[in-house]
Structure formats: C-alpha cells, structure tokens
Amino acid sequence: MTHTPLPPSLAPVPSGRVALVTGANVGIGRVTAIELARAGYQVVIAGRSLERTQPVLDEIKRLVPGKPAVFVPLNLASLASVRECAQQFIGMNLPLHLLVNNAGIAGMRGLTTDGFEMMFGVNHIGHFMLTQLLLPLLQASGPSRVVTVSSRAHKRTPGLDWDAVRQPTRSITGVREYAVSKLANLLFSAELARRLQGTQVSCYSLHPGVVDTEIWRALPSWTRPLLRWRGLLTPEEGARTSLHCALHAPHSESGLYYSACKPVRPSALGQDLDLARALWERSEAWISGR
C-alpha cells in the first residue's frame, strides 16, 4: 500500500525520541506511525500480527532508512499479553516519549480472556494496563505524552454500567458497548492527566472523525452503507488529530479532548470527575495481580 504523506511537521522532534503506537498495521494507526517516523521518532509498533504489520515496517524503512520501526506482539484482549508487551518494550532499554493508544475494535462481540465485555476490554482495559505498566518509563523520559483515541461516540451512552462491562456484549450491533468503551477512553485520559499534574507527562484524548478503516469490519453488513452515507474520512484525514496531539498540542491543554485538531467540549459524562475517578479505581482493581 502506498502512503500519501501528510504535510511535514512544523517542528521536527529532537533526536532520540521514541514512540510506541498500538494497532498501527492499518488505518489511522498506520498513518500515525509512518508520520511519526517521518517527523523523527524511533517508532515501535505493538500489534497482534507481525505478518500484517510487516508492510508498515517496510514502508517506514523505505521512507526513513536510518530509523527502522520495530514490532512487539500485543493482544489487548489478553492482559497477560499486555504485560508481556510492556516487559518486552522495557527490556529494549529505550526511553519512551510518546505512547499512542490507538488500537480499537467496533462491533466485535463476547468476552476478553480476562472476562471483560470485548470492546470495553480491548479499547479501555488493555490500554489502561499498558499505560500503567509503562508510566514509570514515560515519567523518567519526560517531557512525554500519552495520546488516546476516543470517539464522539462517547456521547451515545447514558453512563457506565459496572456489571455490563463484565458480561458478554448484549446489543445486536455492539454500538452501545462501543460508545461505553470510548467514554472510558476519554475519562481515563482526563483522570490520567489529573493524576500527572505537575509532571512532564501530558495526556490527550481525541475524536479522529468517522474514518474508513477496518475497525468497522465486524459491524453487521446492513450498517455499513449508513456509515458511508454519513461520509467517511480517509485514514490520512483521520490521523491528523492524533498527530496534532502527539506533535503540537500544548502541555497546558493536558487532559483535554480534541476533534479536528482543537480542544472541544465532551459530553456531560465526559466531564464527570467523579465518574473518571471511579472508572480509574475500578480499572486498577480489575487489573490488580494480572
């Protein structure tokens, strides 16, 4: 697949900067990884399949010959795999200046290995644990950033049902559960920023737009024309806000939610500090000992 470069970054990153991007074999993650490499980052891609990620590794090697990207295995539906991924990255003895929690699923049903509703487990719990395990390294490497891909779909849920997130997917389309997982992404990022106030780690969540990527592959076939009717962005267009948060968003805006490369107001639930704190505490308890 040929990559259409975005405009070059206005401020190339200092030498020696390292970024870890989850789910970067396709879609906005692929574009994000390639553009970060072009901007000067040493990129590490965490994903389920080396075979599926190899074309991205090859493209980065072609575009930036001096900084080949590295692959580490990661299955966000398994907390054992998340721990192994973090341990493998830490074992590389690299700093970590940027963590992009990009990977996500929509419409996939069931439970994760550890008993979480599939989308909540992959989109939120897996990334929550990965970030926790890598946080000491992010702090030691500061200034550093955590960018978490959420969605405006977070506005479509009336709240977080603590029992439902530990049960198999209930809705026919999975849209309700997807919205819950994206609200969790947003709340996690805001609470992480609150807990890291006064440090050199900044945190951002974002809506990339409704992007034409493989994230929709598990949705029922009858829903896909509705998405196309609403208008889908290209992966290059969808990656712009992720890249803005990674490269340009000011530290003073840590904790904010972005859309179209600027801070926007999330839903009322997305601004609920007590809910964010409760989600953090429950997530911390759920991954304890895993």
Short mmCIF file of the C-alpha atoms (twelve columns), coordinates in Angstrom:
data_MODEL
# 
_entry.id   MODEL 
# 
loop_
_atom_site.group_PDB 
_atom_site.id 
_atom_site.type_symbol 
_atom_site.label_atom_id 
_atom_site.label_alt_id 
_atom_site.label_comp_id 
_atom_site.label_asym_id 
_atom_site.label_seq_id 
_atom_site.Cartn_x 
_atom_site.Cartn_y 
_atom_site.Cartn_z 
_atom_site.pdbx_PDB_model_num 
ATOM 1   C CA . MET A 1   0.000   0.000   0.000  1 
ATOM 2   C CA . THR A 2   1.391   3.392   -0.977 1 
ATOM 3   C CA . HIS A 3   1.484   6.063   1.679  1 
ATOM 4   C CA . THR A 4   0.353   9.587   0.834  1 
ATOM 5   C CA . PRO A 5   2.422   11.792  3.142  1 
ATOM 6   C CA . LEU A 6   0.788   14.474  5.213  1 
ATOM 7   C CA . PRO A 7   2.402   17.926  5.242  1 
ATOM 8   C CA . PRO A 8   5.699   17.770  7.146  1 
ATOM 9   C CA . SER A 9   5.656   18.630  10.835 1 
ATOM 10  C CA . LEU A 10  6.401   22.283  11.504 1 
ATOM 11  C CA . ALA A 11  8.623   21.320  14.422 1 
ATOM 12  C CA . PRO A 12  10.701  18.159  13.896 1 
ATOM 13  C CA . VAL A 13  11.175  16.275  17.128 1 
ATOM 14  C CA . PRO A 14  14.564  16.239  18.886 1 
ATOM 15  C CA . SER A 15  16.825  13.294  18.150 1 
ATOM 16  C CA . GLY A 16  16.478  10.177  20.256 1 
ATOM 17  C CA . ARG A 17  12.707  10.409  20.729 1 
ATOM 18  C CA . VAL A 18  10.817  7.087   20.880 1 
ATOM 19  C CA . ALA A 19  7.115   6.424   20.255 1 
ATOM 20  C CA . LEU A 20  5.056   3.302   20.892 1 
ATOM 21  C CA . VAL A 21  1.872   3.034   18.802 1 
ATOM 22  C CA . THR A 22  -0.729  0.290   19.264 1 
ATOM 23  C CA . GLY A 23  -2.654  -1.137  16.332 1 
ATOM 24  C CA . ALA A 24  -0.637  0.516   13.579 1 
ATOM 25  C CA . ASN A 25  -0.874  -2.084  10.829 1 
ATOM 26  C CA . VAL A 26  -3.848  -0.373  9.119  1 
ATOM 27  C CA . GLY A 27  -5.962  2.770   9.179  1 
ATOM 28  C CA . ILE A 28  -5.135  5.851   11.206 1 
ATOM 29  C CA . GLY A 29  -2.626  3.911   13.302 1 
ATOM 30  C CA . ARG A 30  -0.627  3.065   10.198 1 
ATOM 31  C CA . VAL A 31  -0.596  6.701   9.066  1 
ATOM 32  C CA . THR A 32  0.252   7.865   12.590 1 
ATOM 33  C CA . ALA A 33  3.230   5.504   12.845 1 
ATOM 34  C CA . ILE A 34  4.581   6.473   9.429  1 
ATOM 35  C CA . GLU A 35  4.221   10.210  10.028 1 
ATOM 36  C CA . LEU A 36  5.834   9.986   13.463 1 
ATOM 37  C CA . ALA A 37  8.775   8.211   11.838 1 
ATOM 38  C CA . ARG A 38  8.965   10.932  9.181  1 
ATOM 39  C CA . ALA A 39  8.930   13.546  11.955 1 
ATOM 40  C CA . GLY A 40  11.974  11.926  13.588 1 
ATOM 41  C CA . TYR A 41  10.626  9.400   16.094 1 
ATOM 42  C CA . GLN A 42  12.009  5.910   16.533 1 
ATOM 43  C CA . VAL A 43  8.704   4.024   16.209 1 
ATOM 44  C CA . VAL A 44  7.767   0.807   17.948 1 
ATOM 45  C CA . ILE A 45  4.526   -0.782  16.740 1 
ATOM 46  C CA . ALA A 46  2.575   -3.034  19.095 1 
ATOM 47  C CA . GLY A 47  0.039   -5.318  17.455 1 
ATOM 48  C CA . ARG A 48  -1.328  -8.815  17.090 1 
ATOM 49  C CA . SER A 49  0.348   -9.850  13.835 1 
ATOM 50  C CA . LEU A 50  3.879   -9.310  12.583 1 
ATOM 51  C CA . GLU A 51  2.780   -10.534 9.165  1 
ATOM 52  C CA . ARG A 52  0.073   -7.867  8.908  1 
ATOM 53  C CA . THR A 53  2.389   -5.178  10.304 1 
ATOM 54  C CA . GLN A 54  5.349   -6.008  8.068  1 
ATOM 55  C CA . PRO A 55  4.209   -3.766  5.167  1 
ATOM 56  C CA . VAL A 56  4.188   -0.776  7.545  1 
ATOM 57  C CA . LEU A 57  7.635   -1.683  8.871  1 
ATOM 58  C CA . ASP A 58  8.869   -1.941  5.282  1 
ATOM 59  C CA . GLU A 59  7.348   1.403   4.349  1 
ATOM 60  C CA . ILE A 60  8.939   3.168   7.300  1 
ATOM 61  C CA . LYS A 61  12.287  1.597   6.395  1 
ATOM 62  C CA . ARG A 62  11.896  2.919   2.853  1 
ATOM 63  C CA . LEU A 63  10.833  6.415   3.921  1 
ATOM 64  C CA . VAL A 64  13.245  6.774   6.867  1 
ATOM 65  C CA . PRO A 65  16.166  4.402   6.175  1 
ATOM 66  C CA . GLY A 66  18.106  5.338   9.298  1 
ATOM 67  C CA . LYS A 67  15.301  4.567   11.761 1 
ATOM 68  C CA . PRO A 68  13.621  1.226   11.050 1 
ATOM 69  C CA . ALA A 69  10.475  0.605   13.074 1 
ATOM 70  C CA . VAL A 70  10.278  -2.324  15.494 1 
ATOM 71  C CA . PHE A 71  7.369   -4.702  16.134 1 
ATOM 72  C CA . VAL A 72  6.328   -6.063  19.529 1 
ATOM 73  C CA . PRO A 73  3.434   -8.531  19.958 1 
ATOM 74  C CA . LEU A 74  0.320   -7.239  21.710 1 
ATOM 75  C CA . ASN A 75  -3.144  -8.738  22.082 1 
ATOM 76  C CA . LEU A 76  -5.204  -6.214  24.033 1 
ATOM 77  C CA . ALA A 77  -7.867  -8.861  24.709 1 
ATOM 78  C CA . SER A 78  -5.376  -10.659 26.984 1 
ATOM 79  C CA . LEU A 79  -3.865  -8.910  29.989 1 
ATOM 80  C CA . ALA A 80  -1.082  -11.500 30.047 1 
ATOM 81  C CA . SER A 81  -0.172  -10.365 26.525 1 
ATOM 82  C CA . VAL A 82  -0.330  -6.711  27.613 1 
ATOM 83  C CA . ARG A 83  2.112   -7.424  30.428 1 
ATOM 84  C CA . GLU A 84  4.449   -9.328  28.098 1 
ATOM 85  C CA . CYS A 85  4.368   -6.435  25.612 1 
ATOM 86  C CA . ALA A 86  5.287   -3.907  28.287 1 
ATOM 87  C CA . GLN A 87  8.069   -6.137  29.619 1 
ATOM 88  C CA . GLN A 88  9.464   -6.620  26.119 1 
ATOM 89  C CA . PHE A 89  9.465   -2.885  25.466 1 
ATOM 90  C CA . ILE A 90  11.094  -2.120  28.814 1 
ATOM 91  C CA . GLY A 91  13.689  -4.792  28.001 1 
ATOM 92  C CA . MET A 92  14.726  -2.818  24.914 1 
ATOM 93  C CA . ASN A 93  16.300  -0.232  27.254 1 
ATOM 94  C CA . LEU A 94  14.785  2.628   25.282 1 
ATOM 95  C CA . PRO A 95  13.228  5.804   26.632 1 
ATOM 96  C CA . LEU A 96  9.526   6.370   25.925 1 
ATOM 97  C CA . HIS A 97  8.452   9.861   24.946 1 
ATOM 98  C CA . LEU A 98  5.114   9.112   23.285 1 
ATOM 99  C CA . LEU A 99  2.516   6.400   23.834 1 
ATOM 100 C CA . VAL A 100 -0.334  6.376   21.305 1 
ATOM 101 C CA . ASN A 101 -3.229  4.218   22.490 1 
ATOM 102 C CA . ASN A 102 -4.668  3.835   19.017 1 
ATOM 103 C CA . ALA A 103 -5.837  0.236   18.603 1 
ATOM 104 C CA . GLY A 104 -9.563  -0.341  18.786 1 
ATOM 105 C CA . ILE A 105 -12.384 -2.626  17.757 1 
ATOM 106 C CA . ALA A 106 -16.049 -1.994  16.958 1 
ATOM 107 C CA . GLY A 107 -18.883 -4.487  16.693 1 
ATOM 108 C CA . MET A 108 -16.916 -7.486  17.964 1 
ATOM 109 C CA . ARG A 109 -18.906 -9.477  20.500 1 
ATOM 110 C CA . GLY A 110 -18.171 -11.649 23.511 1 
ATOM 111 C CA . LEU A 111 -15.687 -11.529 26.374 1 
ATOM 112 C CA . THR A 112 -11.953 -10.984 26.546 1 
ATOM 113 C CA . THR A 113 -9.669  -13.635 28.021 1 
ATOM 114 C CA . ASP A 114 -9.972  -11.915 31.396 1 
ATOM 115 C CA . GLY A 115 -13.760 -11.617 31.420 1 
ATOM 116 C CA . PHE A 116 -14.467 -8.107  30.163 1 
ATOM 117 C CA . GLU A 117 -17.024 -7.158  27.521 1 
ATOM 118 C CA . MET A 118 -14.980 -7.401  24.339 1 
ATOM 119 C CA . MET A 119 -14.898 -3.748  23.258 1 
ATOM 120 C CA . PHE A 120 -14.522 -2.404  26.792 1 
ATOM 121 C CA . GLY A 121 -11.737 -4.894  27.447 1 
ATOM 122 C CA . VAL A 122 -9.768  -4.182  24.278 1 
ATOM 123 C CA . ASN A 123 -10.401 -0.460  23.856 1 
ATOM 124 C CA . HIS A 124 -10.109 0.549   27.516 1 
ATOM 125 C CA . ILE A 125 -8.828  -2.114  29.943 1 
ATOM 126 C CA . GLY A 126 -5.956  -3.295  27.729 1 
ATOM 127 C CA . HIS A 127 -4.755  0.256   27.136 1 
ATOM 128 C CA . PHE A 128 -5.277  1.186   30.793 1 
ATOM 129 C CA . MET A 129 -2.961  -1.620  31.878 1 
ATOM 130 C CA . LEU A 130 -0.383  -0.936  29.166 1 
ATOM 131 C CA . THR A 131 -0.221  2.724   30.163 1 
ATOM 132 C CA . GLN A 132 0.083   1.839   33.849 1 
ATOM 133 C CA . LEU A 133 2.970   -0.526  33.188 1 
ATOM 134 C CA . LEU A 134 4.810   1.997   31.015 1 
ATOM 135 C CA . LEU A 135 4.074   5.054   33.154 1 
ATOM 136 C CA . PRO A 136 7.345   4.944   35.148 1 
ATOM 137 C CA . LEU A 137 9.253   4.944   31.866 1 
ATOM 138 C CA . LEU A 138 7.143   7.799   30.460 1 
ATOM 139 C CA . GLN A 139 7.830   9.817   33.615 1 
ATOM 140 C CA . ALA A 140 11.549  9.082   33.518 1 
ATOM 141 C CA . SER A 141 11.702  10.117  29.840 1 
ATOM 142 C CA . GLY A 142 9.802   13.422  30.179 1 
ATOM 143 C CA . PRO A 143 8.706   15.557  28.547 1 
ATOM 144 C CA . SER A 144 6.439   12.829  27.249 1 
ATOM 145 C CA . ARG A 145 2.860   12.314  26.078 1 
ATOM 146 C CA . VAL A 146 0.015   9.811   26.152 1 
ATOM 147 C CA . VAL A 147 -2.450  10.144  23.271 1 
ATOM 148 C CA . THR A 148 -5.619  8.034   23.477 1 
ATOM 149 C CA . VAL A 149 -8.003  7.657   20.547 1 
ATOM 150 C CA . SER A 150 -11.566 8.057   21.796 1 
ATOM 151 C CA . SER A 151 -14.595 8.995   19.674 1 
ATOM 152 C CA . ARG A 152 -17.600 11.289  19.615 1 
ATOM 153 C CA . ALA A 153 -19.499 8.016   20.003 1 
ATOM 154 C CA . HIS A 154 -18.845 8.529   23.732 1 
ATOM 155 C CA . LYS A 155 -21.891 10.846  23.652 1 
ATOM 156 C CA . ARG A 156 -24.195 7.924   22.827 1 
ATOM 157 C CA . THR A 157 -24.139 6.206   26.185 1 
ATOM 158 C CA . PRO A 158 -26.187 7.202   29.239 1 
ATOM 159 C CA . GLY A 159 -23.464 6.018   31.590 1 
ATOM 160 C CA . LEU A 160 -21.161 3.222   32.693 1 
ATOM 161 C CA . ASP A 161 -22.844 0.024   33.862 1 
ATOM 162 C CA . TRP A 162 -20.210 -1.658  36.018 1 
ATOM 163 C CA . ASP A 163 -21.961 -5.031  35.739 1 
ATOM 164 C CA . ALA A 164 -22.416 -4.880  31.958 1 
ATOM 165 C CA . VAL A 165 -18.709 -4.310  31.279 1 
ATOM 166 C CA . ARG A 166 -18.046 -7.698  32.911 1 
ATOM 167 C CA . GLN A 167 -20.621 -9.525  30.763 1 
ATOM 168 C CA . PRO A 168 -20.741 -10.566 27.086 1 
ATOM 169 C CA . THR A 169 -21.855 -7.988  24.528 1 
ATOM 170 C CA . ARG A 170 -25.630 -7.570  24.741 1 
ATOM 171 C CA . SER A 171 -26.687 -5.261  21.908 1 
ATOM 172 C CA . ILE A 172 -27.188 -6.582  18.375 1 
ATOM 173 C CA . THR A 173 -24.878 -4.064  16.684 1 
ATOM 174 C CA . GLY A 174 -22.418 -3.516  19.531 1 
ATOM 175 C CA . VAL A 175 -22.765 0.250   19.063 1 
ATOM 176 C CA . ARG A 176 -23.860 0.732   22.684 1 
ATOM 177 C CA . GLU A 177 -20.836 -1.131  24.030 1 
ATOM 178 C CA . TYR A 178 -18.510 0.681   21.642 1 
ATOM 179 C CA . ALA A 179 -19.809 4.009   22.984 1 
ATOM 180 C CA . VAL A 180 -19.128 2.855   26.545 1 
ATOM 181 C CA . SER A 181 -15.559 1.912   25.655 1 
ATOM 182 C CA . LYS A 182 -14.932 5.286   24.012 1 
ATOM 183 C CA . LEU A 183 -16.331 7.141   27.031 1 
ATOM 184 C CA . ALA A 184 -13.938 5.090   29.136 1 
ATOM 185 C CA . ASN A 185 -11.038 6.136   26.878 1 
ATOM 186 C CA . LEU A 186 -11.906 9.802   27.360 1 
ATOM 187 C CA . LEU A 187 -12.393 9.545   31.133 1 
ATOM 188 C CA . PHE A 188 -9.166  7.574   31.521 1 
ATOM 189 C CA . SER A 189 -7.172  10.232  29.678 1 
ATOM 190 C CA . ALA A 190 -8.677  13.047  31.752 1 
ATOM 191 C CA . GLU A 191 -8.041  11.255  35.040 1 
ATOM 192 C CA . LEU A 192 -4.506  10.312  33.997 1 
ATOM 193 C CA . ALA A 193 -3.808  13.978  33.275 1 
ATOM 194 C CA . ARG A 194 -5.229  14.972  36.652 1 
ATOM 195 C CA . ARG A 195 -3.007  12.466  38.443 1 
ATOM 196 C CA . LEU A 196 0.046   13.634  36.498 1 
ATOM 197 C CA . GLN A 197 -0.376  17.353  37.141 1 
ATOM 198 C CA . GLY A 198 2.970   18.924  37.897 1 
ATOM 199 C CA . THR A 199 4.908   16.285  35.964 1 
ATOM 200 C CA . GLN A 200 6.342   16.382  32.463 1 
ATOM 201 C CA . VAL A 201 3.772   13.900  31.117 1 
ATOM 202 C CA . SER A 202 0.813   15.361  29.218 1 
ATOM 203 C CA . CYS A 203 -2.277  13.449  28.103 1 
ATOM 204 C CA . TYR A 204 -4.816  13.970  25.335 1 
ATOM 205 C CA . SER A 205 -7.878  12.112  24.065 1 
ATOM 206 C CA . LEU A 206 -9.438  12.685  20.675 1 
ATOM 207 C CA . HIS A 207 -12.153 12.013  18.136 1 
ATOM 208 C CA . PRO A 208 -10.443 11.194  14.814 1 
ATOM 209 C CA . GLY A 209 -13.616 11.531  12.748 1 
ATOM 210 C CA . VAL A 210 -15.574 8.671   11.228 1 
ATOM 211 C CA . VAL A 211 -12.796 7.034   9.247  1 
ATOM 212 C CA . ASP A 212 -12.941 4.415   6.502  1 
ATOM 213 C CA . THR A 213 -10.846 1.743   8.229  1 
ATOM 214 C CA . GLU A 214 -11.058 -1.914  9.198  1 
ATOM 215 C CA . ILE A 215 -12.386 -1.047  12.658 1 
ATOM 216 C CA . TRP A 216 -15.880 -1.378  11.169 1 
ATOM 217 C CA . ARG A 217 -15.324 -4.850  9.713  1 
ATOM 218 C CA . ALA A 218 -17.226 -6.626  12.499 1 
ATOM 219 C CA . LEU A 219 -20.352 -4.466  12.263 1 
ATOM 220 C CA . PRO A 220 -23.430 -6.045  10.656 1 
ATOM 221 C CA . SER A 221 -23.312 -5.580  6.879  1 
ATOM 222 C CA . TRP A 222 -26.534 -3.553  6.834  1 
ATOM 223 C CA . THR A 223 -24.972 -0.816  8.990  1 
ATOM 224 C CA . ARG A 224 -22.037 -0.069  6.667  1 
ATOM 225 C CA . PRO A 225 -23.995 1.835   3.989  1 
ATOM 226 C CA . LEU A 226 -25.244 4.120   6.786  1 
ATOM 227 C CA . LEU A 227 -21.663 4.965   7.698  1 
ATOM 228 C CA . ARG A 228 -20.753 5.689   4.089  1 
ATOM 229 C CA . TRP A 229 -23.867 7.831   3.682  1 
ATOM 230 C CA . ARG A 230 -22.724 9.975   6.596  1 
ATOM 231 C CA . GLY A 231 -19.344 10.452  4.922  1 
ATOM 232 C CA . LEU A 232 -16.119 8.694   5.879  1 
ATOM 233 C CA . LEU A 233 -12.705 10.286  6.152  1 
ATOM 234 C CA . THR A 234 -9.592  8.761   4.642  1 
ATOM 235 C CA . PRO A 235 -7.050  7.328   7.107  1 
ATOM 236 C CA . GLU A 236 -4.767  10.285  6.318  1 
ATOM 237 C CA . GLU A 237 -7.539  12.726  7.246  1 
ATOM 238 C CA . GLY A 238 -8.429  10.703  10.321 1 
ATOM 239 C CA . ALA A 239 -4.838  10.668  11.603 1 
ATOM 240 C CA . ARG A 240 -4.479  14.444  11.645 1 
ATOM 241 C CA . THR A 241 -5.845  14.962  15.146 1 
ATOM 242 C CA . SER A 242 -3.802  12.092  16.582 1 
ATOM 243 C CA . LEU A 243 -0.691  13.649  15.074 1 
ATOM 244 C CA . HIS A 244 -1.619  17.110  16.292 1 
ATOM 245 C CA . CYS A 245 -1.961  15.795  19.847 1 
ATOM 246 C CA . ALA A 246 1.318   13.878  19.505 1 
ATOM 247 C CA . LEU A 247 3.355   16.678  17.982 1 
ATOM 248 C CA . HIS A 248 1.779   20.081  18.614 1 
ATOM 249 C CA . ALA A 249 -0.839  20.219  21.398 1 
ATOM 250 C CA . PRO A 250 0.490   22.401  24.238 1 
ATOM 251 C CA . HIS A 251 1.273   20.889  27.622 1 
ATOM 252 C CA . SER A 252 -1.153  23.389  29.151 1 
ATOM 253 C CA . GLU A 253 -4.016  21.562  27.409 1 
ATOM 254 C CA . SER A 254 -3.215  18.204  29.013 1 
ATOM 255 C CA . GLY A 255 -6.384  16.313  29.854 1 
ATOM 256 C CA . LEU A 256 -8.496  17.891  27.127 1 
ATOM 257 C CA . TYR A 257 -10.497 16.163  24.405 1 
ATOM 258 C CA . TYR A 258 -9.746  17.086  20.811 1 
ATOM 259 C CA . SER A 259 -11.590 16.996  17.495 1 
ATOM 260 C CA . ALA A 260 -10.408 18.458  14.182 1 
ATOM 261 C CA . CYS A 261 -7.074  19.375  15.820 1 
ATOM 262 C CA . LYS A 262 -8.573  21.594  18.517 1 
ATOM 263 C CA . PRO A 263 -9.988  21.119  22.019 1 
ATOM 264 C CA . VAL A 264 -13.754 20.602  22.148 1 
ATOM 265 C CA . ARG A 265 -16.202 20.042  24.975 1 
ATOM 266 C CA . PRO A 266 -17.078 16.364  25.555 1 
ATOM 267 C CA . SER A 267 -20.442 15.151  26.815 1 
ATOM 268 C CA . ALA A 268 -21.540 15.904  30.368 1 
ATOM 269 C CA . LEU A 269 -20.470 12.391  31.350 1 
ATOM 270 C CA . GLY A 270 -17.123 13.009  29.710 1 
ATOM 271 C CA . GLN A 271 -16.615 15.915  32.134 1 
ATOM 272 C CA . ASP A 272 -17.700 13.965  35.225 1 
ATOM 273 C CA . LEU A 273 -14.641 13.941  37.510 1 
ATOM 274 C CA . ASP A 274 -16.249 11.556  39.994 1 
ATOM 275 C CA . LEU A 275 -17.050 9.077   37.221 1 
ATOM 276 C CA . ALA A 276 -13.499 9.339   35.883 1 
ATOM 277 C CA . ARG A 277 -12.124 8.643   39.341 1 
ATOM 278 C CA . ALA A 278 -14.484 5.702   39.861 1 
ATOM 279 C CA . LEU A 279 -13.523 4.212   36.484 1 
ATOM 280 C CA . TRP A 280 -9.829  4.543   37.351 1 
ATOM 281 C CA . GLU A 281 -10.236 2.891   40.739 1 
ATOM 282 C CA . ARG A 282 -12.301 0.015   39.362 1 
ATOM 283 C CA . SER A 283 -9.921  -0.492  36.420 1 
ATOM 284 C CA . GLU A 284 -6.973  -0.525  38.801 1 
ATOM 285 C CA . ALA A 285 -8.673  -3.141  40.957 1 
ATOM 286 C CA . TRP A 286 -9.650  -5.260  37.938 1 
ATOM 287 C CA . ILE A 287 -6.067  -5.477  36.627 1 
ATOM 288 C CA . SER A 288 -4.516  -5.979  40.054 1 
ATOM 289 C CA . GLY A 289 -2.468  -9.182  40.093 1 
ATOM 290 C CA . ARG A 290 -2.991  -9.838  36.370 1 
# 
